Amino acid sequence: MLNEQTKILFVINPKSGVGKQKKVESLIEQFLNKQIFFPTIEYTQYTGHAKEICAKRKTEFDIICLVGGDGTINEGASSLINSNTALAIIPTGSGNGLARHLKIPLKTDEAIKKLNSYNFKFIDACKINEQYFFNVAGIGFDGLIAHKFATFGKRGFSSYLKIVFSEFSKYKDQKFKLFIDSNEVNNKAFMISLANSSQFGNNVLIAPKAKIDDGLLNVVVLRKFPMIVAPVLAFRLFTKSIHKSCFVTNYTCKHLEIHSTENVFSHIDGEPSDLKFPVKVEVLPKSLKVVI
């Protein structure tokens, strides 16, 4: 049972994604059930601010609702692991991978209405070196794309695709040594996706069988493929069948270690990162309470 006037903090990233966040404050006023919730609103002012706000104020609130994309969600959620404060999400980013996996409505008014029921579940988090991710982290080509996308003038899926097509032919696969729950595997990989949830965002499902509360990490190794095969792989990404491709090898594990002697691009929940090898990943089972 909810206590009367459950305290909820909305942390809004005013620069997130595609501009929907500009209407959020008025929609909160319109659709949030004030008989249940006592809302407070705070805006982020710089990169990393959501993490700071959540760390500082989590003991004051029953729920912290992050309004932004996967990067904003990552920041805030990183401060809520193993706490009594629940994470809620209003997705306003360009991909919204975690929100889509959790079936949180993409329309802001519908996402706010869903908060009123306050259903929740516990999901896994993943620690990668000294950082955390909740959706998908990656090493290789998708890491390069994340770095390019971060400095691209225009957001959105079409911009993402433009970068993919412009960089594909130039990128070479690289050698990696993986320790999957201590089992050694050597791979040449175009990219390695570390999936806690099923998708990058925009319903691009890199790990369609991934479950966010099973205590397991899904590791997807994609080898370099001919450009002529790209449409088939794209079709598989949108039809939950990429794991069946002959260019893909799938693993599940609780602990992962990745070694490479090469300089490789990386991302964490879609945000560019500079991970250093060896990359060590562990699953933190059901360590985050999330409103769904």
N, C-alpha and C positions, 0 to 999 in steps of 0.2 A: 504494500500500500504506500502511496505517496504521502508524505507529510504535507500539510497545508502550506501553500506558498513556497514551493520548492525553488531554491535559488539557482538561477541559470545565468551564466555569463556568456554573452555573444562576443566573440573576438573576430572582428571583420577586417579582412585584408582589402583595402580600398583599391589596390592595383591588380587584383587577381583576374586572370583569364579574360573573359569576353565582355565585361562591363555590367553584368547582372547585379553585382554587389551594391551598386548605387541605389537600388530600390529596397534593399533589405530592411533598413530601419523602419520605413513606413509599413512594410509588409509584416514585420514583427508586431507592430502596434495593431495592425488590422486582424491578424490571424492567430496569434499566440493566445492561449487560454489563460487569462490573468487570474482566474479563480484557482488555477493550479500553480502557475509560475510567477515568481517575482524576478523580472528580467533586469539585467545590467548590460550596457553595451560599451565596448572599448574597441578602438581602431588601432591596427598596427601601423607603425611609422617607418619601419626599416626591416631588412632581412634579419631574421632571428628574433624579432620582437615577439612573435606569437609564442615561441618557446619560453621566453622570459616571462611573459604575462601569465602563462599557464603554471609555470614553476612557482611564481610569487603568489598567485591568488587561488590555487586549487583547493586549499583548505577552507576557503570562504564560500565555496559553491558546491552544490550537489551535481551540477552538470556544467561543463564548458562546451559551448557550441562554436565550432570553428567554421567561419564563412570564407571559403576560398577554394583553391585547387589542391592537388595532391601534395604540393610543396608546403603549403600552409598547414594542411592536415598533419604532415610529417613533423613539422616544428612543434605544434601544440601537443600532439599525441605522445611525442618523445618525453614530455614532462609529466604525463599522466600514467605511465606504466606502473603497475602494482600500487596504484592509489585508490582511494575510495570514491574519487570523482569520475563520473562517466563522461565519455566523449560523445558529442553529437556533431553532425555534419550537415551544413547547407552548402551544396556544391556550386561553385561559381567559376570553376577553372575551365581550361580548354579540353581536358581529357577526362578528369573525374573518375579515375579507375577504381579507387577504393569505394567510393559512393555507389558506383554502378554495380560492383560485386555485391555490396550489401543491400542492393535494391532500394536505395534511398532516392526519392524522386528528384529529378533534375530541375523541375519547375520550383522556383523558390517558395511560392505560396503553398504548394503541396508538401514540400519538405518541412515547412513550419507546422502545417496542420498535423503531419505525422508525429511531430514531437509531442503533441498533446496527449497521445496514448502512452508515451513513455514505456515502450517495450524495449528491452535491452538483452544483449548477449555478451559473453566474454570471448574475445578473439586473441589469436596469437600475435605476438610481435617478434621481430627478428633483430638481433644485434649483429652489426657488421663492423668489424674492428671496434671503434669507440663510438659508433653512431647506431641509429635504429632505422628500420624501415617496416612498413605495414602493408605495402602493396607489392611493388616489384622493384628490385635493384638490378643493375646490369653492368656487364663488363664487355667492352668491344665496340661493335658498330653502333648499338643503341646508345652507348655512352657518348660516342662522338656526336650522334644526332642531338642528344640532350644538350651538349655544350654549344653546338651551332644554333639550336632552337632558342636557347636562353638569350642570345644576342641578336636574334632575327627581329626585324622591326614589327612584324605582324604576327599575332597569335592565331590559334585555330588549327584544325586538322589539315586544311589545304596547305598551310605554310609548312607544316611538319612533312607532308608528302613531297613538297618541292625540295626540301633539304635531303630527304632520303634518296630521291632520284639523282640529285646532283652529286652526291658523295659515294654512291654505291660502287661505281666502276673503279674508283680510286683506292678503295679500302681493301686491304689484304688480311686474310685470316692469320692468326697467330698461335703460338704454341703455349699450352697450359698444362700444368700438372694439378690434378684435383685429388684431394683426400676426402672421400665421401663416407662419413662415419668410419674413418681410418682406412678405408679401402682405396688404394692408389689407382688412379686412372689417368692416362695421358691422352690429350686431345689437341687437335688443331681446330680452332673455332673461329668463326666469323663473329659470333657473339655468344655470351653466356648470360642467360636470364635467371635470376633468383626470385622465384615467385612465391609469395605468401598468399596472395589472392590470384585470381585467374587471368587478369587482363591488365594491359598497359593503360587503357582508357579508350574512349570512343568505341567500345565493344570489340577491340582488337585483342583476342584471347590467345595469349602466348602459352598459358598452362590451363587448358579447359577443365582438367580434372582436379585442380588445386582446391583445397578446402582451407578456410581461414581459421579453423578451430580444431584441426586434427593433430597439432603438435609436430607437423612435418613441413619441411621446405621442399618445394618442387624446383629442380634444377633442369633447365632446358638448354642444351648445347646445340647451336645451329651452325652447321658447316657452310663454307662458301659454296654458292650455287650459281649456275649460269643465269644470266639475266633473262633468258627465255622462260625460265621456270618461275620467275617472280610473280606473274599473275596467278599461277596455281597456288603458290605459297600464300599470297594475299587472300585468295579465296578460302584457304584452309584457316587462316587467322580469324576470319569473320564467320566461319561455320563450325567452330569448335573441333577442328580436326587436324591442327598443326602437329600434334603429337604423333600422328600416323605417317608423317612425311619421312622419306628415306634420308633426308638431309638433317634430321633431328634425332638426338638421343636424349632420353628423359631419365632422370634419377629422382628419388626421394630420400631425404635424410633428416637427421636432427642436428648434425654438425657438419660443417663443410670448411675445407681449407683450400685456397687456390694459390698456386705459385706460378710466376712467370718472370722471365728475365727481360721482358720487353716493356716499353712504355705503352700503357693501354688506357684508353678513355673509360670513364665509368659514370654511372648515375645512381642516385638513391631516390626512389619514388619520383622519378622523372626529372629531378633537379641535378645539374652537373656536379660531379664530385671528383676528388683527386685521391682515390683510394690507393694505399701503398701495399705492395706485396710483402709478405703473404697476407691475403685477404681471409679473415676468419669470420665465419658466420655461425650463429647458433640460434635455435628457435626458443623463444620464451613462451611456453604454452599458456594460453588463456590468461594473459597478463594485462589485458586492457578491456575495460568495461565500455561498451559502445551502445548508444541508443539506436535502434533500428526501426 
